[in-house]
Amino acid sequence: MMQTVTLTIDGTPVRATKGSSVLDAALECGICIPHLCHVPFLKDTGACRICIVENVKNGGASVTASCTLTAQEGMVIRTNTEKIQKLRRNIAELLVAQAPNSKAIQDVAVRCGVKEVRYPFRNDNCIQCGRCVRYCTEMWRANALGFVGRGKNRRVEFPFATRPEFCKNCGSCTLYCPMSVTPCGGPMKRGEESLCGKCESQTVMAPGMIGACVRCDLGKGFQCTRHML
């Protein structure tokens, strides 16, 4: 028999499968927690940090990624406090500055309420979310991709920078990459990067439904959980 735990998310009692994450528990009952590196059937690493929440415990509250936070009995979670919204906007803003040529990232920024980008645009082609590496390793057991280097030199690469023979050429690494979904207007050239914001109308109901899934199309192109249920 499946075991469950009951936790409170934004004042609402939520029953979740024992061992599941707080992110999955929230999404299952229609509470929207923006996320980017999360893929439902892969192990979470908390790489993008967009899904941060406050975990209230012993009179205090710690900020942590909800995708790697296991739901426990009696847990109290706050997903959309002013503090969380501010932190989440800043993270989304940094991601757009790093990789503006991803509609997935632009969509997350819109859902998080980003109105401007205060950081210099870098126009990178990877945000190191690890979706491609995890899919290759966990689903295909190919281990054809991995992270190499440290710090600013850290990147996703084939072993010895050469596609190995055991690569299955399945294309999943591209399919699950946020960078594979380009902005509607096409790729932005260096020096012309900007916050798109053209899909802001998708969240017209969001201000009056803080934390609730408004069933927008933001994230549809990169397997947002709501589009995979």
C-alpha positions in Angstrom: 0.0 0.0 0.0 1.3 3.5 -0.9 2.3 5.5 2.1 1.6 9.2 2.3 2.6 12.2 4.4 0.7 15.4 5.1 2.4 18.7 4.9 1.2 22.3 4.7 2.0 24.4 1.7 1.0 28.0 1.7 -1.6 27.3 4.4 -3.1 24.4 2.5 -2.9 20.8 3.9 -1.4 18.6 1.1 -1.1 14.9 1.1 2.0 13.6 -0.8 3.5 10.2 -1.5 6.2 9.4 1.0 9.6 10.0 -0.5 8.4 12.5 -3.1 9.7 16.1 -3.3 8.0 19.2 -2.0 8.0 20.5 -5.6 6.2 17.4 -6.9 3.7 17.6 -4.0 3.0 21.2 -4.8 2.6 20.8 -8.5 0.4 17.7 -8.0 -2.2 19.8 -6.2 -2.0 22.8 -8.5 0.4 25.1 -6.6 2.7 26.7 -9.1 6.4 26.7 -8.2 8.4 27.9 -11.2 11.1 25.4 -12.2 13.6 24.8 -14.9 16.1 22.0 -14.3 13.4 19.6 -13.0 12.3 16.7 -15.1 9.7 14.5 -13.3 11.3 11.1 -14.0 14.9 12.1 -13.4 16.8 12.6 -10.2 16.8 16.3 -9.1 20.0 18.2 -8.4 18.6 21.7 -7.6 20.9 23.3 -10.2 18.8 26.2 -11.3 17.5 27.3 -7.9 14.3 28.8 -9.4 12.1 26.4 -7.3 13.3 27.8 -4.0 10.8 27.8 -1.1 10.9 28.6 2.7 10.9 25.6 4.9 9.5 26.7 8.3 11.0 24.9 11.3 11.6 25.6 14.9 10.4 29.2 14.6 12.7 29.9 11.7 12.6 29.5 7.9 15.4 28.3 5.7 15.5 28.8 1.9 16.0 25.7 -0.1 15.3 24.2 -3.5 12.0 22.4 -3.4 13.0 19.8 -6.0 15.6 18.3 -3.6 13.6 18.8 -0.4 11.8 15.6 0.6 8.2 16.0 1.8 7.9 15.0 5.4 5.0 14.7 7.8 4.0 18.0 9.5 6.3 20.1 7.3 5.3 23.7 6.8 6.3 25.2 3.4 5.9 28.8 2.1 6.3 29.1 -1.7 5.5 32.7 -2.5 6.5 35.0 0.4 7.9 38.4 -0.5 11.4 37.2 0.2 11.0 34.1 -2.1 9.5 36.2 -4.9 12.4 38.7 -4.7 15.1 35.9 -4.6 13.3 34.0 -7.4 13.1 37.1 -9.6 16.8 37.8 -9.2 17.7 34.2 -10.1 15.5 34.3 -13.2 17.1 37.7 -14.1 20.6 36.2 -13.9 19.5 33.2 -16.0 18.2 35.5 -18.7 21.4 37.5 -18.7 23.4 34.3 -19.0 21.3 32.8 -21.8 18.7 35.1 -23.4 18.4 32.9 -26.5 16.2 30.4 -24.7 12.4 30.8 -24.8 12.3 28.4 -21.8 14.4 30.8 -19.7 12.6 33.8 -21.0 9.3 32.2 -20.1 10.5 31.4 -16.6 11.6 35.0 -16.2 8.1 36.2 -17.2 6.4 33.8 -14.7 8.7 35.0 -12.0 7.8 38.7 -12.7 11.1 39.9 -14.1 10.6 43.3 -15.7 14.2 44.3 -16.5 17.6 42.7 -16.6 20.2 44.6 -14.6 23.1 42.3 -15.4 25.3 42.3 -18.5 24.2 39.8 -21.1 26.6 36.9 -21.7 24.6 35.1 -24.4 26.0 31.6 -23.4 24.6 28.5 -25.0 24.4 26.5 -21.7 23.2 27.2 -18.2 24.5 23.9 -16.8 21.1 22.7 -15.6 22.2 19.2 -16.2 19.0 18.0 -17.9 21.0 16.5 -20.8 23.5 14.8 -18.6 20.9 13.3 -16.3 18.8 12.0 -19.2 21.7 10.4 -20.9 22.9 8.8 -17.7 19.7 7.8 -16.0 17.3 7.0 -18.9 19.7 5.6 -21.6 22.5 4.5 -19.2 24.9 5.7 -22.0 27.0 8.1 -19.9 28.0 9.8 -23.1 27.8 13.2 -21.6 29.2 14.7 -18.4 30.5 17.9 -16.7 34.2 18.7 -17.1 36.2 21.6 -15.6 35.6 23.8 -12.6 34.3 27.3 -11.9 33.9 29.4 -15.1 35.5 26.6 -17.1 32.8 24.0 -16.1 30.9 22.7 -19.1 29.0 19.8 -20.6 31.2 17.7 -22.9 31.7 14.3 -24.4 34.6 12.3 -23.0 37.8 13.7 -24.4 35.7 16.1 -26.4 34.8 13.3 -28.9 31.4 11.7 -29.4 31.9 8.1 -28.1 30.8 5.1 -30.0 28.4 4.2 -27.2 26.4 7.4 -27.7 23.0 6.3 -28.9 22.4 9.4 -31.1 18.9 9.6 -29.6 18.8 13.4 -29.6 17.4 13.5 -26.1 20.2 15.7 -24.9 18.9 18.3 -27.4 15.2 17.6 -26.7 15.6 18.2 -23.0 17.9 21.3 -23.3 16.3 24.6 -22.5 18.5 26.2 -25.1 16.9 24.1 -27.9 13.7 26.3 -27.6 14.6 29.6 -29.3 12.7 32.9 -28.7 9.7 33.4 -31.0 11.5 36.2 -32.9 14.5 34.1 -33.5 18.0 34.1 -31.9 19.2 37.5 -30.6 22.6 38.7 -31.9 25.3 39.6 -29.5 24.9 43.2 -28.4 21.1 43.1 -29.1 20.0 40.8 -26.3 17.0 41.8 -24.3 14.2 40.6 -22.0 11.5 39.4 -24.4 8.4 39.7 -22.3 6.1 39.1 -25.2 4.3 36.2 -23.4 3.5 38.3 -20.3 -0.2 38.1 -21.2 0.0 34.4 -20.3 0.2 35.4 -16.6 -2.6 37.9 -16.6 -4.3 36.0 -13.8 -1.2 35.3 -11.8 -1.2 38.5 -9.6 -4.6 37.5 -8.2 -3.7 33.8 -7.8 -0.3 34.0 -6.1 1.3 30.5 -6.2 -1.5 28.9 -8.1 -1.0 27.3 -11.5 -2.8 29.4 -14.0 -2.4 26.8 -16.7 -0.4 29.1 -18.9 1.7 27.8 -21.9 4.9 29.0 -20.4 7.2 26.1 -20.1 5.3 23.9 -22.6 8.3 23.8 -24.9 10.7 22.4 -22.3 8.4 19.8 -20.6 7.0 21.9 -17.7 5.5 19.3 -15.3 1.9 20.6 -15.8 2.2 19.7 -19.5 3.4 16.2 -18.7 0.7 15.0 -16.3 
